[in-house]
Amino acid sequence: MVPLSVAGPSFSAAPEDPIVVKGPEVKGGELSIAECPAGTRVAGGGYAFEAWTTTNNGNNPNFAITRDQPLTNGQGWAIQSFGAYNKNRAYALCTHP
């Protein structure tokens, strides 16, 4: 009888899989940049608000996005917002060329 060896599937990310990178959490008016690792380029991006202020007795969020775009060198994503007490963070989706 020959022994049977069965290996389970591997769930590690392949080098070609997209990588999500997050930038630092910053206050309103400051720039958060999510930079892609070496050897990758940005394919998309966005942002998340971690905290924000409100107006009208808490009924209206008080923020505005002033920048939400890829870096000109294609190596990451930048986000900037208005609002002194807001906190936000950039995210970049990076892929291998």
Secondary structure, DSSP 8 states (H G I E B T S, - for coil): -----------S--TTS-EEEE---EETTSEEEEE--TT-EEEEEEEEEEE-EEETTTTEEE-EEEEEEE-TTSSEEEEEEE-TT-EEEEEEEEE--
